[in-house]
Amino acid sequence: MMQRISILLLSVAALTACGEKAQTLGTKNDATAYSGASNAFVAPGWTAGDKTSWEQHLRARGQYGMNDHSRAP
């Protein structure tokens, strides 16, 4: 009788370890990427909060600054 109870308790303990809790963070409102930073590390000529300015700077950076194929001699 005691052996059955211990086996039952061990199996219940093993099954509860298999359960997974929900991994929600709640409500987190991230700012948009083009909303900008309030420090000195932003690109010159870029206006914080202006989406078209942000897109133009990303396009220019991708084309000229970060594209190894266009920089190769």
Steps between C-alpha positions, in 0.01 A plus 500: 500500500777742595690415183198586283458835670868586452483399132187710457663802665813464288298476180295808595820690576652394169192607305483841664859565394392451138250784510592827333393839620394771260792722405328831444667827582183693544443821313823653380473793265821540304575822325539503124851488361474839338387672821866552579735532789571802709877483497796604286531166321239561230597555138544863397220628281244258636190638665369295791141389445508552121433165333604605149828641628562173685432296186729719289786463747451122517499477122816709473674302773410171335615620159821684584613435854423135566502343152830320443419431135483869410821581693714230340748632240 
